[in-house]
Amino acid sequence: MAKVGEVLRQTRESRSLSLDEVRSALGIPMHYLQAMESGSTSLVADEFYLIPFLRRYAEYLELDPASTVAQFLGEAAREEARAPEPSALGAGGRGSWLVGGIVGVAVVAVALWFLFSAS
């Protein structure tokens, strides 16, 4: 299965649209468009903006916005799960891992709320 970023880019390119044209049409900042197409999960922390932008972009490309968002969040969760645990001796230790887990759960909860409240 192709990653969300690849699907977005390939669909946009198949319609002969540039990123700048998409930016102008949707008002989504260029760095978000580039990050979504590159599959960068680093923006998940900025989910308050990312989810609505991703939904809008998917709709513009005539993709299913709910499944696009769900797939992107799944990819982000898999990336987060692959990240190495911080060492107890390293910066942060066990306490920062716990805070990160709580923040991760909160991010997923907010994403699901956006996903289902927009339907």
All heavy atoms as an XYZ file, in Angstrom:
901
protein
N       0.847     -1.183      0.000
C       0.000      0.000      0.000
C       0.890      1.243      0.000
O       1.827      1.340      0.776
C      -0.907     -0.025      1.233
C      -1.783      1.206      1.358
S      -2.603      1.302      2.945
C      -4.269      1.018      2.443
N       0.578      2.166     -0.871
C       1.371      3.394     -0.961
C       1.117      4.274      0.260
O       0.018      4.293      0.811
C       1.001      4.153     -2.229
N       2.134      4.973      0.664
C       2.004      5.893      1.787
C       1.202      7.114      1.367
O       1.150      7.466      0.188
C       3.378      6.307      2.302
C       4.122      5.166      2.954
C       5.319      5.660      3.699
C       5.903      4.507      4.490
N       6.732      4.958      5.572
N       0.585      7.765      2.340
C      -0.280      8.920      2.074
C       0.458      9.998      1.284
O      -0.083     10.535      0.313
C      -0.838      9.512      3.391
C      -1.520     10.840      3.144
C      -1.804      8.551      4.036
N       1.666     10.312      1.669
C       2.416     11.352      0.979
C       2.610     11.043     -0.492
O       2.471     11.931     -1.349
N       2.901      9.775     -0.787
C       3.079      9.355     -2.182
C       1.775      9.489     -2.960
O       1.765      9.936     -4.105
C       3.562      7.905     -2.242
C       4.938      7.684     -1.650
C       5.265      6.198     -1.493
O       4.570      5.340     -2.097
O       6.225      5.893     -0.769
N       0.662      9.100     -2.333
C      -0.644      9.181     -2.994
C      -0.991     10.641     -3.280
O      -1.444     10.968     -4.385
C      -1.741      8.512     -2.137
C      -3.128      8.768     -2.719
C      -1.474      7.017     -2.007
N      -0.765     11.511     -2.304
C      -1.055     12.934     -2.509
C      -0.227     13.489     -3.673
O      -0.769     14.149     -4.570
C      -0.757     13.728     -1.233
C      -1.661     13.464     -0.029
C      -1.100     14.154      1.214
C      -3.079     13.909     -0.304
N       1.071     13.223     -3.644
C       1.956     13.748     -4.686
C       1.601     13.189     -6.057
O       1.467     13.942     -7.034
C       3.423     13.436     -4.353
C       4.419     14.022     -5.376
C       5.847     13.569     -5.110
N       5.997     12.138     -4.932
C       5.968     11.232     -5.924
N       5.785     11.616     -7.161
N       6.128      9.949     -5.669
N       1.405     11.883     -6.136
C       1.100     11.258     -7.424
C      -0.235     11.747     -7.984
O      -0.355     11.999     -9.190
C       1.083      9.731     -7.286
C       2.457      9.149     -7.079
C       2.430      7.659     -6.741
O       1.372      7.068     -6.552
N       3.610      7.064     -6.646
N      -1.224     11.904     -7.114
C      -2.530     12.383     -7.566
C      -2.420     13.819     -8.056
O      -2.961     14.170     -9.109
C      -3.567     12.274     -6.434
O      -3.610     10.926     -5.965
C      -4.942     12.695     -6.909
N      -1.704     14.656     -7.304
C      -1.513     16.055     -7.710
C      -0.800     16.120     -9.058
O      -1.236     16.838     -9.964
C      -0.710     16.819     -6.652
C      -0.371     18.251     -7.060
C       0.479     18.938     -6.034
N       1.722     18.278     -5.710
C       2.832     18.311     -6.460
N       2.847     18.955     -7.608
N       3.932     17.689     -6.062
N       0.276     15.357     -9.195
C       1.051     15.377    -10.436
C       0.244     14.828    -11.613
O       0.380     15.318    -12.729
C       2.351     14.594    -10.265
C       3.345     15.307     -9.379
C       4.611     14.499     -9.092
O       4.648     13.279     -9.412
O       5.565     15.076     -8.541
N      -0.610     13.833    -11.367
C      -1.424     13.275    -12.453
C      -2.431     14.302    -12.984
O      -2.898     14.188    -14.109
C      -2.154     12.011    -11.999
O      -3.230     12.331    -11.135
N      -2.718     15.293    -12.168
C      -3.634     16.370    -12.572
C      -2.872     17.605    -13.035
O      -3.453     18.670    -13.205
C      -4.556     16.710    -11.424
C      -5.436     15.518    -11.128
C      -6.367     15.706    -10.047
N      -7.090     14.432     -9.926
C      -7.948     14.169     -9.010
N      -8.243     15.077     -8.128
N      -8.532     12.999     -8.964
N      -1.564     17.446    -13.188
C      -0.680     18.531    -13.656
C      -0.797     19.784    -12.797
O      -0.803     20.908    -13.305
C      -0.970     18.869    -15.127
O      -0.765     17.738    -15.932
N      -0.878     19.578    -11.488
C      -0.945     20.696    -10.547
C       0.405     20.860     -9.855
O       1.028     19.873     -9.462
C      -2.011     20.430     -9.474
C      -3.458     20.349     -9.948
C      -4.339     19.785     -8.845
C      -3.942     21.727    -10.367
N       0.829     22.089     -9.692
C       2.045     22.356     -8.930
C       1.658     22.558     -7.465
O       0.499     22.843     -7.147
C       2.750     23.609     -9.453
O       1.991     24.760     -9.140
N       2.636     22.426     -6.587
C       2.374     22.700     -5.175
C       1.932     24.145     -4.987
O       1.081     24.432     -4.139
C       3.623     22.423     -4.332
C       3.819     20.988     -3.882
C       5.133     20.848     -3.131
C       2.671     20.506     -3.031
N       2.482     25.052     -5.769
C       2.101     26.451     -5.646
C       0.637     26.665     -6.044
O      -0.062     27.466     -5.432
C       3.027     27.332     -6.482
C       2.949     28.784     -6.063
O       3.048     29.062     -4.836
O       2.757     29.650     -6.948
N       0.173     25.944     -7.053
C      -1.238     26.049     -7.442
C      -2.148     25.537     -6.324
O      -3.189     26.132     -6.033
C      -1.494     25.255     -8.725
C      -0.894     25.890     -9.960
C      -0.982     24.993    -11.181
O      -0.636     23.786    -11.082
O      -1.394     25.515    -12.241
N      -1.745     24.444     -5.694
C      -2.521     23.897     -4.583
C      -2.521     24.885     -3.419
O      -3.562     25.146     -2.808
C      -1.972     22.523     -4.141
C      -2.685     22.019     -2.900
C      -2.081     21.511     -5.280
N      -1.354     25.445     -3.128
C      -1.251     26.430     -2.041
C      -2.184     27.603     -2.298
O      -2.919     28.032     -1.409
C       0.193     26.932     -1.906
C       0.383     27.936     -0.760
C       1.670     28.720     -0.897
N       1.816     29.398     -2.174
C       1.184     30.527     -2.543
N       0.342     31.103     -1.726
N       1.382     31.063     -3.717
N      -2.197     28.107     -3.513
C      -3.053     29.241     -3.858
C      -4.531     28.883     -3.764
O      -5.334     29.670     -3.271
C      -2.745     29.739     -5.265
O      -1.460     30.273     -5.326
N      -4.886     27.702     -4.241
C      -6.287     27.283     -4.255
C      -6.836     27.006     -2.855
O      -7.986     27.311     -2.565
C      -6.454     26.046     -5.125
N      -6.003     26.438     -1.984
C      -6.473     26.000     -0.678
C      -6.048     26.888      0.484
O      -6.591     26.760      1.582
C      -6.008     24.565     -0.410
C      -6.498     23.518     -1.399
C      -5.921     22.152     -1.043
C      -8.010     23.472     -1.437
N      -5.051     27.720      0.265
C      -4.560     28.560      1.357
C      -3.777     27.790      2.411
O      -3.668     28.244      3.550
N      -3.255     26.647      2.041
C      -2.448     25.849      2.970
C      -0.996     26.286      2.817
O      -0.489     26.337      1.696
C      -2.580     24.341      2.668
C      -4.025     23.892      2.857
C      -1.645     23.523      3.555
C      -4.294     22.451      2.444
N      -0.324     26.621      3.922
C       1.082     27.026      3.827
C       1.938     25.960      3.136
O       1.718     24.757      3.313
C       1.505     27.214      5.286
C       0.231     27.508      6.011
C      -0.815     26.690      5.305
N       2.873     26.420      2.339
C       3.718     25.533      1.541
C       4.420     24.475      2.393
O       4.520     23.319      1.984
C       4.741     26.351      0.753
C       5.585     25.527     -0.194
S       4.676     24.700     -1.506
C       4.397     26.058     -2.621
N       4.914     24.856      3.589
C       5.655     23.870      4.386
C       4.757     22.708      4.827
O       5.222     21.582      4.975
C       6.381     24.524      5.568
C       5.497     25.019      6.663
N       4.841     26.231      6.621
C       5.168     24.458      7.842
C       4.139     26.399      7.722
N       4.320     25.337      8.479
N       3.465     22.950      5.009
C       2.555     21.849      5.327
C       2.357     20.946      4.117
O       2.350     19.729      4.238
C       1.196     22.375      5.797
C       1.177     22.785      7.234
C       1.292     24.119      7.600
C       1.036     21.843      8.253
C       1.269     24.507      8.926
C       1.013     22.218      9.584
C       1.136     23.555      9.916
O       1.116     23.915     11.228
N       2.169     21.546      2.940
C       2.002     20.751      1.725
C       3.232     19.876      1.480
O       3.114     18.678      1.189
C       1.751     21.658      0.516
C       0.417     22.398      0.508
C       0.394     23.432     -0.610
C      -0.737     21.425      0.380
N       4.405     20.475      1.604
C       5.641     19.721      1.385
C       5.795     18.597      2.412
O       6.188     17.485      2.072
C       6.848     20.661      1.429
C       6.889     21.614      0.261
C       7.903     22.728      0.438
O       8.235     23.127      1.555
N       8.385     23.257     -0.684
N       5.475     18.885      3.658
C       5.594     17.868      4.707
C       4.599     16.735      4.504
O       4.942     15.559      4.673
C       5.398     18.508      6.079
N       3.358     17.075      4.107
C       2.359     16.030      3.873
C       2.793     15.124      2.727
O       2.690     13.910      2.818
C       0.987     16.650      3.583
C       0.321     17.217      4.821
S      -1.372     17.773      4.516
C      -1.107     19.369      3.754
N       3.290     15.714      1.646
C       3.707     14.912      0.496
C       4.975     14.117      0.754
O       5.170     13.062      0.171
C       3.874     15.799     -0.740
C       2.555     16.216     -1.336
C       2.684     16.754     -2.743
O       3.803     16.828     -3.300
O       1.639     17.125     -3.306
N       5.830     14.609      1.612
C       7.054     13.869      1.909
C       6.807     12.781      2.952
O       7.685     11.979      3.239
C       8.152     14.821      2.392
O       7.850     15.282      3.696
N       5.602     12.787      3.530
C       5.279     11.783      4.544
C       5.880     12.098      5.891
O       5.978     11.243      6.748
N       6.261     13.354      6.081
C       6.872     13.756      7.344
C       5.858     13.663      8.472
O       4.821     14.317      8.440
C       7.388     15.192      7.241
O       7.818     15.638      8.509
N       6.162     12.828      9.441
C       5.274     12.689     10.588
C       5.640     13.661     11.695
O       5.002     13.673     12.734
C       5.318     11.247     11.129
O       6.670     10.930     11.468
C       4.796     10.259     10.111
N       6.618     14.496     11.455
C       7.034     15.451     12.489
C       5.957     16.493     12.750
O       5.959     17.131     13.793
C       8.339     16.140     12.084
O       8.125     16.928     10.923
N       5.024     16.659     11.807
C       3.966     17.646     11.985
C       2.807     17.142     12.830
O       1.883     17.883     13.103
C       3.418     18.087     10.631
C       4.305     18.999      9.819
C       3.628     19.340      8.501
C       4.604     20.273     10.579
N       2.829     15.882     13.234
C       1.725     15.354     14.014
C       1.557     16.146     15.303
O       0.444     16.347     15.776
C       1.906     13.843     14.294
C       0.875     13.337     15.271
C       1.804     13.084     12.984
N       2.621     16.671     15.857
C       2.514     17.500     17.048
C       1.738     18.782     16.759
O       1.170     19.384     17.654
C       3.902     17.840     17.587
N       1.680     19.175     15.504
C       0.975     20.374     15.081
C      -0.402     19.996     14.527
O      -0.907     20.605     13.600
C       1.806     21.076     14.001
C       1.668     22.576     14.030
O       0.993     23.088     14.935
O       2.240     23.214     13.134
N      -1.003     18.972     15.110
C      -2.203     18.364     14.580
C      -3.404     19.293     14.501
O      -4.291     19.106     13.674
C      -2.572     17.168     15.450
C      -3.114     16.062     14.650
C      -3.149     14.798     15.448
O      -2.181     14.463     16.124
O      -4.185     14.150     15.376
N      -3.445     20.305     15.329
C      -4.556     21.258     15.310
C      -4.720     21.847     13.911
O      -5.831     22.081     13.452
C      -4.311     22.359     16.345
C      -5.436     23.348     16.437
C      -6.620     23.003     17.083
C      -5.324     24.602     15.881
C      -7.668     23.905     17.171
C      -6.363     25.511     15.955
C      -7.532     25.160     16.604
N      -3.606     22.075     13.218
C      -3.643     22.597     11.857
C      -3.574     21.482     10.819
O      -4.195     21.564      9.762
C      -2.473     23.559     11.606
C      -2.520     24.781     12.481
C      -1.657     24.921     13.560
C      -3.429     25.792     12.238
C      -1.699     26.036     14.366
C      -3.483     26.914     13.042
C      -2.616     27.033     14.115
O      -2.669     28.136     14.912
N      -2.785     20.473     11.104
C      -2.510     19.430     10.121
C      -3.757     18.691      9.671
O      -3.970     18.512      8.472
C      -1.496     18.423     10.680
C      -1.205     17.239      9.765
C      -0.462     17.702      8.531
C      -0.424     16.183     10.507
N      -4.597     18.252     10.585
C      -5.755     17.436     10.219
C      -6.700     18.198      9.287
O      -7.073     17.673      8.237
C      -6.488     16.912     11.478
C      -5.563     16.033     12.324
C      -7.758     16.157     11.080
C      -4.972     14.853     11.609
N      -7.090     19.429      9.620
C      -7.955     20.146      8.670
C      -7.280     20.387      7.315
O      -7.939     20.307      6.276
C      -8.249     21.473      9.376
C      -8.002     21.215     10.817
C      -6.930     20.169     10.864
N      -5.987     20.669      7.312
C      -5.271     20.873      6.054
C      -5.252     19.580      5.232
O      -5.477     19.590      4.022
C      -3.829     21.334      6.295
C      -3.690     22.750      6.773
C      -2.508     23.161      7.379
C      -4.693     23.682      6.618
C      -2.350     24.461      7.819
C      -4.548     24.995      7.054
C      -3.366     25.378      7.652
N      -4.985     18.465      5.897
C      -4.924     17.183      5.210
C      -6.299     16.815      4.641
O      -6.411     16.344      3.506
C      -4.417     16.098      6.161
C      -4.143     14.717      5.583
C      -3.197     14.780      4.388
C      -3.576     13.811      6.668
N      -7.356     17.052      5.414
C      -8.720     16.790      4.929
C      -9.019     17.643      3.697
O      -9.552     17.153      2.698
C      -9.755     17.095      6.016
C      -9.770     16.114      7.173
C     -10.856     16.483      8.182
N     -12.184     16.331      7.617
C     -12.846     15.185      7.505
N     -12.282     14.073      7.934
N     -14.040     15.124      6.980
N      -8.690     18.927      3.777
C      -8.958     19.847      2.671
C      -8.186     19.439      1.417
O      -8.720     19.465      0.309
C      -8.590     21.277      3.091
C      -9.121     22.317      2.138
C      -8.854     23.746      2.557
N      -8.763     23.968      3.982
C      -8.082     24.965      4.531
N      -7.429     25.822      3.777
N      -8.043     25.122      5.828
N      -6.921     19.064      1.601
C      -6.083     18.662      0.476
C      -6.645     17.386     -0.166
O      -6.746     17.273     -1.388
C      -4.644     18.459      0.943
C      -3.605     18.335     -0.144
C      -3.860     18.669     -1.461
C      -2.332     17.872      0.168
C      -2.883     18.552     -2.446
C      -1.351     17.753     -0.807
C      -1.638     18.086     -2.107
O      -0.669     17.967     -3.075
N      -7.045     16.411      0.657
C      -7.608     15.164      0.139
C      -8.898     15.444     -0.643
O      -9.098     14.900     -1.734
C      -7.870     14.185      1.280
N      -9.764     16.285     -0.103
C     -11.003     16.634     -0.807
C     -10.704     17.312     -2.139
O     -11.345     17.018     -3.153
C     -11.860     17.552      0.059
C     -12.506     16.847      1.229
C     -13.173     17.791      2.222
O     -13.093     19.031      2.040
O     -13.769     17.293      3.184
N      -9.743     18.208     -2.137
C      -9.358     18.925     -3.354
C      -8.895     17.956     -4.442
O      -9.208     18.136     -5.621
C      -8.253     19.935     -3.017
C      -7.763     20.769     -4.171
C      -8.531     21.815     -4.669
C      -6.524     20.532     -4.741
C      -8.074     22.603     -5.722
C      -6.052     21.305     -5.792
C      -6.829     22.342     -6.281
O      -6.369     23.114     -7.324
N      -8.179     16.911     -4.026
C      -7.683     15.913     -4.968
C      -8.700     14.805     -5.226
O      -8.405     13.837     -5.920
C      -6.372     15.302     -4.454
C      -5.190     16.253     -4.348
C      -3.987     15.546     -3.713
C      -4.812     16.835     -5.701
N      -9.896     14.951     -4.647
C     -10.984     13.988     -4.781
C     -10.614     12.618     -4.210
O     -10.969     11.573     -4.760
C     -11.458     13.898     -6.239
C     -12.003     15.211     -6.742
C     -12.381     15.194     -8.220
O     -12.108     14.195     -8.923
O     -12.942     16.209     -8.666
N      -9.893     12.645     -3.101
C      -9.578     11.445     -2.330
C     -10.513     11.428     -1.119
O     -11.062     12.460     -0.737
C      -8.121     11.472     -1.864
C      -7.056     11.541     -2.956
C      -5.676     11.797     -2.339
C      -7.042     10.262     -3.774
N     -10.666     10.277     -0.500
C     -11.505     10.183      0.688
C     -10.768     10.821      1.874
O      -9.732     10.302      2.298
C     -11.829      8.719      0.991
C     -12.671      8.562      2.240
O     -13.548      9.400      2.489
O     -12.435      7.580      2.976
N     -11.286     11.948      2.395
C     -10.553     12.639      3.464
C     -10.440     11.824      4.753
O      -9.387     11.837      5.394
C     -11.345     13.926      3.689
C     -12.616     13.782      2.955
C     -12.486     12.666      1.982
N     -11.493     11.110      5.136
C     -11.445     10.353      6.387
C     -10.393      9.248      6.329
O      -9.596      9.087      7.262
C     -12.812      9.769      6.708
N     -10.362      8.493      5.236
C      -9.374      7.414      5.156
C      -7.961      7.968      4.971
O      -6.995      7.375      5.454
C      -9.721      6.427      4.046
O      -9.645      7.034      2.783
N      -7.835      9.110      4.301
C      -6.518      9.729      4.131
C      -5.954     10.144      5.485
O      -4.797      9.862      5.803
C      -6.602     10.955      3.190
O      -7.115     10.518      1.921
C      -5.250     11.601      2.996
N      -6.784     10.801      6.298
C      -6.342     11.225      7.631
C      -6.029     10.008      8.495
O      -4.995      9.965      9.166
C      -7.399     12.130      8.300
C      -7.094     12.348      9.773
C      -7.491     13.467      7.575
N      -6.904      9.018      8.478
C      -6.688      7.817      9.294
C      -5.393      7.113      8.896
O      -4.620      6.685      9.769
C      -7.876      6.870      9.157
N      -5.140      7.009      7.594
C      -3.909      6.351      7.147
C      -2.690      7.154      7.574
O      -1.688      6.594      8.029
C      -3.915      6.164      5.629
C      -2.687      5.406      5.143
C      -2.658      5.220      3.634
O      -3.647      5.434      2.945
N      -1.512      4.817      3.125
N      -2.743      8.479      7.439
C      -1.616      9.317      7.834
C      -1.327      9.151      9.326
O      -0.177      9.012      9.737
C      -1.884     10.784      7.503
C      -0.715     11.682      7.776
C       0.271     11.861      6.807
C      -0.573     12.347      8.981
C       1.361     12.684      7.050
C       0.513     13.168      9.233
C       1.479     13.339      8.261
N      -2.374      9.164     10.150
C      -2.183      9.004     11.594
C      -1.641      7.616     11.926
O      -0.816      7.466     12.830
C      -3.490      9.274     12.337
C      -3.970     10.718     12.279
C      -5.346     10.840     12.912
C      -2.973     11.654     12.947
N      -2.081      6.605     11.186
C      -1.539      5.258     11.383
C      -0.063      5.200     11.049
O       0.723      4.581     11.763
N       0.319      5.850      9.946
C       1.732      5.895      9.569
C       2.543      6.621     10.638
O       3.644      6.193     10.992
C       1.898      6.592      8.213
C       1.367      5.791      7.053
C       1.322      6.567      5.740
O       1.834      7.717      5.690
O       0.768      6.033      4.767
N       1.993      7.701     11.169
C       2.692      8.459     12.214
C       2.851      7.610     13.474
O       3.910      7.631     14.111
C       1.938      9.747     12.529
N       1.814      6.857     13.822
C       1.882      6.001     15.016
C       2.932      4.911     14.836
O       3.671      4.593     15.769
C       0.518      5.386     15.301
N       3.012      4.334     13.633
C       4.034      3.303     13.385
C       5.431      3.888     13.466
O       6.352      3.259     13.984
C       3.796      2.645     12.027
C       2.637      1.661     12.043
C       2.549      0.846     10.771
N       2.231      1.640      9.592
C       1.011      2.018      9.232
N      -0.022      1.677      9.976
N       0.812      2.717      8.133
N       5.609      5.104     12.943
C       6.916      5.763     13.032
C       7.287      6.011     14.490
O       8.425      5.800     14.892
C       6.908      7.094     12.274
C       6.960      6.956     10.783
C       8.261      6.345     10.298
O       9.336      6.709     10.821
O       8.196      5.497      9.397
N       6.312      6.460     15.278
C       6.570      6.743     16.690
C       6.923      5.463     17.440
O       7.789      5.447     18.296
C       5.341      7.395     17.330
C       5.580      7.865     18.740
C       4.393      8.636     19.275
O       3.995      9.623     18.650
O       3.877      8.230     20.342
N       6.267      4.355     17.085
C       6.536      3.079     17.747
C       7.928      2.559     17.415
O       8.540      1.874     18.222
C       5.488      2.052     17.337
N       8.428      2.899     16.227
C       9.772      2.460     15.827
C      10.881      3.292     16.460
O      12.023      2.879     16.460
C       9.928      2.529     14.318
C       9.342      1.343     13.625
C       9.659      1.398     12.181
N       8.396      1.758     11.542
C       8.218      2.033     10.287
N       9.237      2.051      9.470
N       7.043      2.316      9.801
N      10.550      4.465     16.984
C      11.567      5.335     17.587
C      12.133      4.637     18.824
O      11.393      4.040     19.601
C      10.963      6.674     17.968
N      13.438      4.707     19.004
C      14.036      4.044     20.166
C      13.612      4.715     21.468
O      13.405      5.920     21.516
C      15.539      4.212     19.934
C      15.664      5.375     19.024
C      14.414      5.393     18.191
N      13.453      3.880     22.494
C      13.112      4.424     23.806
C      14.303      5.189     24.357
O      15.446      4.774     24.195
C      12.758      3.302     24.777
C      11.393      2.729     24.560
C      10.993      1.818     25.689
O      11.344      2.108     26.852
O      10.344      0.809     25.409
N      14.022      6.294     25.044
C      15.139      7.033     25.639
C      15.775      6.227     26.768
O      15.086      5.517     27.488
C      14.487      8.305     26.187
C      13.034      8.008     26.279
C      12.741      6.932     25.267
N      17.050      6.320     26.855
C      17.791      5.627     27.906
C      17.542      6.302     29.245
O      17.365      7.501     29.333
C      19.280      5.689     27.559
O      20.065      5.558     28.699
N      17.515      5.501     30.291
C      17.341      6.064     31.626
C      18.502      6.984     31.971
O      18.365      7.891     32.781
C      17.237      4.942     32.658
N      19.638      6.758     31.329
C      20.795      7.602     31.606
C      20.838      8.822     30.689
O      21.522      9.779     30.966
C      22.078      6.781     31.415
C      22.228      5.572     32.318
C      23.479      4.798     31.933
C      22.277      6.002     33.767
N      20.089      8.771     29.597
C      20.120      9.867     28.627
C      19.239     11.018     29.065
O      18.598     10.999     30.117
N      19.199     12.037     28.240
C      18.375     13.201     28.540
C      16.919     12.792     28.576
O      16.416     12.140     27.692
C      18.593     14.279     27.479
N      16.232     13.142     29.596
C      14.805     12.853     29.697
C      14.527     11.661     30.574
O      13.844     11.766     31.560
N      15.036     10.515     30.242
C      14.822      9.317     31.030
C      13.374      8.874     31.031
O      12.599      9.169     30.145
N      12.985      8.129     32.071
C      11.674      7.508     32.153
C      10.542      8.529     32.224
O       9.487      8.343     31.632
C      11.639      6.601     33.374
C      10.397      5.788     33.459
C      10.500      4.817     34.600
N       9.377      3.908     34.573
C       9.106      3.088     35.523
N       9.877      3.032     36.590
N       8.077      2.286     35.438
N      10.736      9.623     32.928
C       9.692     10.632     33.074
C       9.292     11.246     31.746
O       8.118     11.449     31.472
N      10.255     11.539     30.882
C       9.915     12.145     29.593
C       9.231     11.134     28.684
O       8.391     11.502     27.867
C      11.156     12.724     28.916
O      12.056     11.706     28.570
N       9.537      9.854     28.814
C       8.860      8.827     28.027
C       7.385      8.773     28.408
O       6.514      8.683     27.548
C       9.535      7.482     28.263
C       8.907      6.373     27.475
C       9.162      6.055     26.179
C       7.902      5.466     27.924
N       8.379      5.000     25.782
C       7.594      4.619     26.844
C       7.233      5.290     29.122
C       6.646      3.609     26.938
C       6.289      4.280     29.206
C       6.010      3.460     28.129
N       7.097      8.860     29.699
C       5.720      8.842     30.181
C       4.957     10.057     29.666
O       3.843      9.933     29.168
C       5.697      8.798     31.714
C       4.320      8.820     32.365
C       3.524      7.586     31.924
C       4.464      8.849     33.872
N       5.564     11.224     29.748
C       4.930     12.446     29.252
C       4.697     12.326     27.746
O       3.625     12.681     27.240
C       5.782     13.694     29.583
C       5.240     14.926     28.881
C       5.820     13.902     31.086
N       5.668     11.794     27.027
C       5.517     11.602     25.588
C       4.361     10.666     25.261
O       3.610     10.899     24.314
N       4.206      9.620     26.040
C       3.096      8.689     25.834
C       1.748      9.342     26.078
O       0.798      9.149     25.327
N       1.676     10.144     27.129
C       0.436     10.856     27.433
C       0.107     11.852     26.319
O      -1.035     11.950     25.876
C       0.537     11.553     28.805
C       0.583     10.502     29.919
C      -0.632     12.513     29.015
C       0.935     11.043     31.279
N       1.121     12.570     25.865
C       0.921     13.521     24.768
C       0.487     12.775     23.507
O      -0.410     13.224     22.787
C       2.195     14.356     24.518
C       2.091     15.157     23.233
C       2.463     15.273     25.696
N       1.094     11.627     23.234
C       0.728     10.833     22.061
C      -0.730     10.401     22.096
O      -1.444     10.489     21.098
N      -1.189      9.948     23.250
C      -2.587      9.544     23.397
C      -3.502     10.753     23.198
O      -4.538     10.659     22.527
C      -2.824      8.893     24.783
C      -4.300      8.721     25.066
C      -2.101      7.559     24.859
N      -3.115     11.899     23.747
C      -3.920     13.109     23.577
C      -3.989     13.525     22.112
O      -5.044     13.925     21.614
C      -3.343     14.245     24.429
N      -2.872     13.407     21.393
C      -2.839     13.770     19.970
C      -3.777     12.868     19.180
O      -4.550     13.344     18.337
C      -1.394     13.685     19.431
C      -1.358     13.687     17.929
C      -0.558     14.831     19.975
N      -3.751     11.576     19.456
C      -4.633     10.649     18.745
C      -6.094     10.965     19.080
O      -6.959     10.952     18.198
C      -4.280      9.186     19.087
C      -5.335      8.223     18.564
C      -2.913      8.836     18.521
N      -6.384     11.277     20.351
C      -7.756     11.613     20.742
C      -8.255     12.854     20.005
O      -9.378     12.885     19.496
C      -7.833     11.831     22.254
N      -7.416     13.878     19.909
C      -7.801     15.097     19.191
C      -8.004     14.796     17.710
O      -8.959     15.266     17.087
C      -6.742     16.204     19.393
C      -6.981     17.372     18.448
C      -6.750     16.679     20.830
N      -7.133     13.984     17.148
C      -7.250     13.626     15.729
C      -8.558     12.894     15.464
O      -9.256     13.185     14.488
C      -6.072     12.775     15.303
N      -8.893     11.958     16.327
C     -10.151     11.226     16.153
C     -11.351     12.146     16.311
O     -12.329     12.032     15.575
C     -10.225     10.063     17.146
C      -9.248      8.926     16.869
C      -9.289      7.905     18.009
C      -9.562      8.248     15.549
N     -11.257     13.080     17.225
C     -12.349     14.046     17.413
C     -12.523     14.863     16.129
O     -13.644     15.039     15.649
C     -12.052     14.968     18.595
C     -13.150     15.959     18.818
C     -14.325     15.760     19.445
C     -13.143     17.320     18.384
N     -15.066     16.904     19.424
C     -14.373     17.886     18.785
C     -12.238     18.104     17.704
C     -14.695     19.194     18.516
C     -12.569     19.419     17.442
C     -13.776     19.959     17.835
N     -11.420     15.372     15.552
C     -11.504     16.125     14.299
C     -12.061     15.248     13.190
O     -12.891     15.683     12.387
C     -10.127     16.649     13.878
C      -9.788     17.991     14.422
C      -8.764     18.125     15.352
C     -10.455     19.123     14.018
C      -8.433     19.362     15.856
C     -10.146     20.365     14.509
C      -9.133     20.490     15.448
N     -11.615     14.028     13.134
C     -12.010     13.114     12.076
C     -13.514     12.857     12.099
O     -14.176     12.936     11.072
C     -11.235     11.802     12.229
C     -11.427     10.752     11.169
C     -10.863     11.232      9.854
C     -10.714      9.470     11.593
N     -14.036     12.605     13.276
C     -15.454     12.254     13.368
C     -16.374     13.455     13.504
O     -17.536     13.382     13.149
C     -15.680     11.259     14.512
C     -15.070      9.921     14.210
C     -13.957      9.484     14.878
C     -15.601      9.125     13.224
C     -13.380      8.257     14.591
C     -15.030      7.893     12.909
C     -13.928      7.458     13.596
N     -15.887     14.579     13.988
C     -16.746     15.747     14.104
C     -16.925     16.456     12.765
O     -17.897     17.158     12.555
C     -16.186     16.738     15.129
O     -14.976     17.314     14.661
N     -16.000     16.249     11.833
C     -16.100     16.891     10.523
C     -16.986     16.104      9.575
O     -17.333     16.577      8.515
C     -14.713     17.068      9.920
N     -17.326     14.890      9.946
C     -18.132     14.025      9.054
C     -19.575     14.459      9.026
O     -20.157     14.966      9.867
C     -18.062     12.582      9.506
O     -16.730     12.146      9.465
